[in-house]
Amino acid sequence: AKWAYERVFHWVVNKVADSLDQGPASLPFIGVLDIFGFEVFEVNSFEQLLINFANEKLQLTFNNAVLAAEQKLYKEEGLLVGEVHYANNEKC
């Protein structure tokens, strides 16, 4: 099963590279910012893609639960606090 996942992952990476009109060698990595920061590996695996995807979902949940909710509460209470702008990768 791991072999099949790895083959599918490499196929997806190559399709993304082709769609950007670049070969895989010109596209050394795709970085994903997660709650713990950037992870840089020599070679990524399908399992790492799943881990990064899960981390992105956790980051979105954290942002909504903490940042967005607190800003809404401050506004409702009439507190004069500047709005905090943060990256939202939900559409990616």
DOTI-229815 format. One record per residue: x, y, z of N, C-alpha, C in turn; residue number from 1. Coordinates in Angstrom, 3 decimals, decimal comma. Example, Ala and Ser with C-alpha at 12.3 -4.5 7.8 and 13.67 -1.06 7.14 Angstrom:
@n.x=13,190&n.y=-5,690&n.z=7,800&ca.x=12,300&ca.y=-4,500&ca.z=7,800&c.x=13,200&c.y=-3,300&c.z=7,800&num=1
@n.x=12,850&n.y=-2,250&n.z=7,080&ca.x=13,670&ca.y=-1,060&ca.z=7,140&c.x=12,900&c.y=0,030&c.z=7,870&num=2
//
This chain:
@n.x=0,827&n.y=-1,194&n.z=0,000&ca.x=0,000&ca.y=0,000&ca.z=0,000&c.x=0,871&c.y=1,258&c.z=0,000&num=1
@n.x=1,958&n.y=1,226&n.z=0,770&ca.x=2,826&ca.y=2,407&ca.z=0,822&c.x=3,407&c.y=2,704&c.z=-0,553&num=2
@n.x=3,788&n.y=1,670&n.z=-1,299&ca.x=4,319&ca.y=1,841&ca.z=-2,643&c.x=3,297&c.y=2,524&c.z=-3,532&num=3
@n.x=2,030&n.y=2,090&n.z=-3,439&ca.x=0,968&ca.y=2,686&ca.z=-4,262&c.x=0,760&c.y=4,149&c.z=-3,889&num=4
@n.x=0,741&n.y=4,474&n.z=-2,600&ca.x=0,586&ca.y=5,857&ca.z=-2,163&c.x=1,732&c.y=6,721&c.z=-2,675&num=5
@n.x=2,951&n.y=6,188&n.z=-2,593&ca.x=4,107&ca.y=6,948&ca.z=-3,056&c.x=4,017&c.y=7,224&c.z=-4,557&num=6
@n.x=3,595&n.y=6,234&n.z=-5,321&ca.x=3,449&ca.y=6,412&ca.z=-6,769&c.x=2,401&c.y=7,475&c.z=-7,088&num=7
@n.x=1,270&n.y=7,438&n.z=-6,383&ca.x=0,213&ca.y=8,435&ca.z=-6,602&c.x=0,713&c.y=9,819&c.z=-6,220&num=8
@n.x=1,429&n.y=9,923&n.z=-5,108&ca.x=1,954&ca.y=11,210&ca.z=-4,665&c.x=2,896&c.y=11,802&c.z=-5,712&num=9
@n.x=3,827&n.y=10,995&n.z=-6,216&ca.x=4,750&ca.y=11,486&ca.z=-7,243&c.x=4,000&c.y=11,872&c.z=-8,516&num=10
@n.x=2,976&n.y=11,132&n.z=-8,857&ca.x=2,169&ca.y=11,465&ca.z=-10,028&c.x=1,508&c.y=12,831&c.z=-9,848&num=11
@n.x=0,947&n.y=13,084&n.z=-8,651&ca.x=0,298&ca.y=14,370&ca.z=-8,368&c.x=1,317&c.y=15,505&c.z=-8,449&num=12
@n.x=2,485&n.y=15,324&n.z=-7,842&ca.x=3,523&ca.y=16,363&ca.z=-7,881&c.x=3,920&c.y=16,665&c.z=-9,322&num=13
@n.x=4,089&n.y=15,633&n.z=-10,127&ca.x=4,450&ca.y=15,849&ca.z=-11,526&c.x=3,334&c.y=16,561&c.z=-12,290&num=14
@n.x=2,087&n.y=16,246&n.z=-12,021&ca.x=0,967&ca.y=16,923&ca.z=-12,676&c.x=0,928&c.y=18,402&c.z=-12,286&num=15
@n.x=1,176&n.y=18,705&n.z=-11,014&ca.x=1,217&ca.y=20,097&ca.z=-10,568&c.x=2,357&c.y=20,825&c.z=-11,270&num=16
@n.x=3,522&n.y=20,197&n.z=-11,331&ca.x=4,682&ca.y=20,809&ca.z=-11,995&c.x=4,373&c.y=21,047&c.z=-13,468&num=17
@n.x=3,756&n.y=20,067&n.z=-14,133&ca.x=3,400&ca.y=20,223&ca.z=-15,547&c.x=2,406&c.y=21,351&c.z=-15,749&num=18
@n.x=1,458&n.y=21,474&n.z=-14,828&ca.x=0,452&ca.y=22,533&ca.z=-14,969&c.x=1,073&c.y=23,915&c.z=-14,792&num=19
@n.x=2,181&n.y=23,977&n.z=-14,094&ca.x=2,905&ca.y=25,239&ca.z=-13,924&c.x=3,935&c.y=25,435&c.z=-15,032&num=20
@n.x=3,950&n.y=24,498&n.z=-15,986&ca.x=4,861&ca.y=24,535&ca.z=-17,127&c.x=6,315&c.y=24,495&c.z=-16,679&num=21
@n.x=6,578&n.y=23,719&n.z=-15,657&ca.x=7,931&ca.y=23,531&ca.z=-15,150&c.x=8,152&c.y=22,045&c.z=-14,926&num=22
@n.x=9,366&n.y=21,622&n.z=-15,111&ca.x=9,692&ca.y=20,235&ca.z=-14,820&c.x=9,866&c.y=20,030&c.z=-13,329&num=23
@n.x=9,815&n.y=18,793&n.z=-12,874&ca.x=9,975&ca.y=18,521&ca.z=-11,438&c.x=11,279&c.y=19,069&c.z=-10,861&num=24
@n.x=12,352&n.y=19,107&n.z=-11,667&ca.x=13,630&ca.y=19,621&ca.z=-11,154&c.x=13,561&c.y=21,114&c.z=-10,882&num=25
@n.x=12,704&n.y=21,869&n.z=-11,611&ca.x=12,591&ca.y=23,299&ca.z=-11,368&c.x=11,665&c.y=23,611&c.z=-10,205&num=26
@n.x=10,998&n.y=22,626&n.z=-9,702&ca.x=10,050&ca.y=22,804&ca.z=-8,607&c.x=10,532&c.y=21,940&c.z=-7,442&num=27
@n.x=11,552&n.y=22,416&n.z=-6,691&ca.x=12,191&ca.y=21,550&ca.z=-5,709&c.x=11,304&c.y=21,149&c.z=-4,538&num=28
@n.x=10,367&n.y=21,985&n.z=-4,156&ca.x=9,504&ca.y=21,616&ca.z=-3,036&c.x=8,269&c.y=22,498&c.z=-3,020&num=29
@n.x=7,279&n.y=22,043&n.z=-2,290&ca.x=6,088&ca.y=22,837&ca.z=-2,013&c.x=6,033&c.y=22,962&c.z=-0,494&num=30
@n.x=6,148&n.y=24,184&n.z=0,027&ca.x=6,127&ca.y=24,393&ca.z=1,458&c.x=4,712&c.y=24,634&c.z=1,956&num=31
@n.x=4,393&n.y=24,063&n.z=3,087&ca.x=3,088&ca.y=24,256&ca.z=3,704&c.x=3,324&c.y=24,787&c.z=5,111&num=32
@n.x=2,755&n.y=25,953&n.z=5,398&ca.x=2,879&ca.y=26,521&ca.z=6,730&c.x=1,816&c.y=25,897&c.z=7,610&num=33
@n.x=2,237&n.y=25,283&n.z=8,686&ca.x=1,275&ca.y=24,702&ca.z=9,614&c.x=1,484&c.y=25,324&c.z=10,988&num=34
@n.x=0,732&n.y=24,857&n.z=11,949&ca.x=0,746&ca.y=25,440&ca.z=13,283&c.x=2,143&c.y=25,373&c.z=13,912&num=35
@n.x=2,969&n.y=24,436&n.z=13,467&ca.x=4,298&ca.y=24,277&ca.z=14,033&c.x=5,389&c.y=24,873&c.z=13,155&num=36
@n.x=5,029&n.y=25,499&n.z=12,035&ca.x=6,009&ca.y=26,125&ca.z=11,161&c.x=6,228&c.y=25,325&c.z=9,886&num=37
@n.x=7,264&n.y=25,700&n.z=9,150&ca.x=7,565&ca.y=25,024&ca.z=7,896&c.x=8,325&c.y=23,736&c.z=8,159&num=38
@n.x=8,004&n.y=22,744&n.z=7,367&ca.x=8,743&ca.y=21,495&ca.z=7,416&c.x=9,411&c.y=21,319&c.z=6,068&num=39
@n.x=10,708&n.y=21,098&n.z=6,082&ca.x=11,451&ca.y=20,941&ca.z=4,843&c.x=12,123&c.y=19,572&c.z=4,874&num=40
@n.x=11,783&n.y=18,747&n.z=3,904&ca.x=12,372&ca.y=17,426&ca.z=3,795&c.x=13,029&c.y=17,294&c.z=2,432&num=41
@n.x=14,038&n.y=16,468&n.z=2,351&ca.x=14,685&ca.y=16,183&ca.z=1,077&c.x=13,672&c.y=15,570&c.z=0,113&num=42
@n.x=12,896&n.y=14,617&n.z=0,616&ca.x=11,862&ca.y=13,959&ca.z=-0,184&c.x=10,611&c.y=13,857&c.z=0,677&num=43
@n.x=9,493&n.y=14,311&n.z=0,141&ca.x=8,225&ca.y=14,172&ca.z=0,852&c.x=7,534&c.y=12,897&c.z=0,418&num=44
@n.x=6,672&n.y=12,392&n.z=1,277&ca.x=5,924&ca.y=11,183&ca.z=0,974&c.x=4,433&c.y=11,510&c.z=1,019&num=45
@n.x=3,639&n.y=10,572&n.z=0,584&ca.x=2,196&ca.y=10,745&ca.z=0,634&c.x=1,729&c.y=10,929&c.z=2,080&num=46
@n.x=2,356&n.y=10,187&n.z=2,997&ca.x=2,003&ca.y=10,320&ca.z=4,406&c.x=2,255&c.y=11,742&c.z=4,903&num=47
@n.x=3,363&n.y=12,360&n.z=4,438&ca.x=3,664&ca.y=13,734&ca.z=4,847&c.x=2,629&c.y=14,694&c.z=4,303&num=48
@n.x=2,148&n.y=14,440&n.z=3,083&ca.x=1,087&ca.y=15,266&ca.z=2,519&c.x=-0,151&c.y=15,208&c.z=3,408&num=49
@n.x=-0,508&n.y=14,017&n.z=3,867&ca.x=-1,666&ca.y=13,873&ca.z=4,741&c.x=-1,453&c.y=14,574&c.z=6,082&num=50
@n.x=-0,251&n.y=14,479&n.z=6,608&ca.x=0,070&ca.y=15,166&ca.z=7,865&c.x=-0,052&c.y=16,672&c.z=7,679&num=51
@n.x=0,504&n.y=17,192&n.z=6,579&ca.x=0,427&ca.y=18,633&ca.z=6,316&c.x=-1,016&c.y=19,081&c.z=6,128&num=52
@n.x=-1,809&n.y=18,277&n.z=5,428&ca.x=-3,224&ca.y=18,610&ca.z=5,225&c.x=-3,945&c.y=18,672&c.z=6,575&num=53
@n.x=-3,709&n.y=17,684&n.z=7,419&ca.x=-4,342&ca.y=17,667&ca.z=8,742&c.x=-3,904&c.y=18,877&c.z=9,566&num=54
@n.x=-2,625&n.y=19,233&n.z=9,491&ca.x=-2,125&ca.y=20,397&ca.z=10,229&c.x=-2,770&c.y=21,686&c.z=9,734&num=55
@n.x=-2,985&n.y=21,793&n.z=8,404&ca.x=-3,659&ca.y=22,978&ca.z=7,865&c.x=-5,081&c.y=23,078&c.z=8,415&num=56
@n.x=-5,784&n.y=21,952&n.z=8,498&ca.x=-7,147&ca.y=21,946&ca.z=9,041&c.x=-7,134&c.y=22,320&c.z=10,520&num=57
@n.x=-6,151&n.y=21,825&n.z=11,262&ca.x=-6,030&ca.y=22,191&ca.z=12,676&c.x=-5,748&c.y=23,683&c.z=12,837&num=58
@n.x=-4,883&n.y=24,222&n.z=11,961&ca.x=-4,578&ca.y=25,654&ca.z=12,015&c.x=-5,823&c.y=26,473&c.z=11,733&num=59
@n.x=-6,631&n.y=26,069&n.z=10,750&ca.x=-7,864&ca.y=26,770&ca.z=10,424&c.x=-8,831&c.y=26,737&c.z=11,608&num=60
@n.x=-8,955&n.y=25,591&n.z=12,239&ca.x=-9,824&ca.y=25,464&ca.z=13,413&c.x=-9,351&c.y=26,381&c.z=14,529&num=61
@n.x=-8,046&n.y=26,412&n.z=14,769&ca.x=-7,470&ca.y=27,289&ca.z=15,786&c.x=-7,749&c.y=28,751&c.z=15,456&num=62
@n.x=-7,505&n.y=29,130&n.z=14,190&ca.x=-7,737&ca.y=30,528&ca.z=13,791&c.x=-9,186&c.y=30,925&c.z=14,004&num=63
@n.x=-10,109&n.y=30,059&n.z=13,610&ca.x=-11,532&ca.y=30,373&ca.z=13,773&c.x=-11,941&c.y=30,406&c.z=15,232&num=64
@n.x=-11,446&n.y=29,464&n.z=16,010&ca.x=-11,845&ca.y=29,370&ca.z=17,414&c.x=-11,242&c.y=30,481&c.z=18,257&num=65
@n.x=-10,041&n.y=30,873&n.z=17,962&ca.x=-9,359&ca.y=31,848&ca.z=18,804&c.x=-9,361&c.y=33,244&c.z=18,174&num=66
@n.x=-8,728&n.y=33,382&n.z=17,030&ca.x=-8,558&ca.y=34,719&ca.z=16,458&c.x=-9,877&c.y=35,336&c.z=16,004&num=67
@n.x=-10,614&n.y=34,652&n.z=15,156&ca.x=-11,861&ca.y=35,213&ca.z=14,625&c.x=-12,896&c.y=35,415&c.z=15,734&num=68
@n.x=-13,014&n.y=34,438&n.z=16,625&ca.x=-14,001&ca.y=34,538&ca.z=17,708&c.x=-13,673&c.y=35,694&c.z=18,657&num=69
@n.x=-12,397&n.y=35,861&n.z=18,979&ca.x=-12,002&ca.y=36,948&ca.z=19,876&c.x=-12,238&c.y=38,310&c.z=19,228&num=70
@n.x=-11,921&n.y=38,433&n.z=17,952&ca.x=-12,150&ca.y=39,701&ca.z=17,269&c.x=-13,637&c.y=40,031&c.z=17,234&num=71
@n.x=-14,471&n.y=39,020&n.z=17,014&ca.x=-15,921&ca.y=39,225&ca.z=17,011&c.x=-16,401&c.y=39,668&c.z=18,398&num=72
@n.x=-15,894&n.y=39,027&n.z=19,433&ca.x=-16,265&ca.y=39,374&ca.z=20,803&c.x=-15,850&c.y=40,808&c.z=21,137&num=73
@n.x=-14,633&n.y=41,205&n.z=20,757&ca.x=-14,170&ca.y=42,572&ca.z=21,011&c.x=-15,088&c.y=43,586&c.z=20,337&num=74
@n.x=-15,470&n.y=43,292&n.z=19,106&ca.x=-16,346&ca.y=44,197&ca.z=18,361&c.x=-17,713&c.y=44,298&c.z=19,034&num=75
@n.x=-18,269&n.y=43,147&n.z=19,444&ca.x=-19,569&ca.y=43,129&ca.z=20,115&c.x=-19,540&c.y=43,902&c.z=21,421&num=76
@n.x=-18,419&n.y=43,872&n.z=22,113&ca.x=-18,292&ca.y=44,564&ca.z=23,391&c.x=-17,857&c.y=46,014&c.z=23,230&num=77
@n.x=-17,648&n.y=46,438&n.z=21,980&ca.x=-17,296&ca.y=47,824&ca.z=21,723&c.x=-15,869&c.y=48,181&c.z=22,066&num=78
@n.x=-15,005&n.y=47,205&n.z=22,182&ca.x=-13,600&ca.y=47,474&ca.z=22,489&c.x=-12,900&c.y=47,990&c.z=21,243&num=79
@n.x=-12,102&n.y=49,007&n.z=21,395&ca.x=-11,375&ca.y=49,587&ca.z=20,277&c.x=-10,035&c.y=48,874&c.z=20,116&num=80
@n.x=-10,090&n.y=47,746&n.z=19,475&ca.x=-8,891&ca.y=46,946&ca.z=19,229&c.x=-8,746&c.y=46,803&c.z=17,724&num=81
@n.x=-7,544&n.y=47,053&n.z=17,222&ca.x=-7,299&ca.y=46,916&ca.z=15,787&c.x=-7,522&c.y=45,482&c.z=15,323&num=82
@n.x=-8,022&n.y=45,348&n.z=14,110&ca.x=-8,272&ca.y=44,017&ca.z=13,577&c.x=-6,948&c.y=43,323&c.z=13,244&num=83
@n.x=-6,857&n.y=42,078&n.z=13,623&ca.x=-5,672&ca.y=41,283&ca.z=13,331&c.x=-5,915&c.y=40,549&c.z=12,022&num=84
@n.x=-5,024&n.y=40,736&n.z=11,065&ca.x=-5,155&ca.y=40,054&ca.z=9,776&c.x=-4,247&c.y=38,826&c.z=9,803&num=85
@n.x=-4,790&n.y=37,707&n.z=9,428&ca.x=-4,018&ca.y=36,474&ca.z=9,392&c.x=-4,324&c.y=35,717&c.z=8,114&num=86
@n.x=-3,392&n.y=34,894&n.z=7,697&ca.x=-3,555&ca.y=34,135&ca.z=6,458&c.x=-4,662&c.y=33,103&c.z=6,623&num=87
@n.x=-5,471&n.y=32,973&n.z=5,603&ca.x=-6,515&ca.y=31,969&ca.z=5,601&c.x=-6,332&c.y=31,112&c.z=4,350&num=88
@n.x=-5,917&n.y=29,881&n.z=4,540&ca.x=-5,647&ca.y=28,973&ca.z=3,428&c.x=-6,830&c.y=28,049&c.z=3,132&num=89
@n.x=-7,997&n.y=28,379&n.z=3,655&ca.x=-9,141&ca.y=27,474&ca.z=3,516&c.x=-9,487&c.y=27,172&c.z=2,053&num=90
@n.x=-9,319&n.y=28,148&n.z=1,158&ca.x=-9,691&ca.y=27,935&ca.z=-0,239&c.x=-8,643&c.y=27,157&c.z=-1,018&num=91
@n.x=-7,457&n.y=26,957&n.z=-0,424&ca.x=-6,381&ca.y=26,278&ca.z=-1,159&c.x=-6,639&c.y=24,811&c.z=-1,282&num=92
//
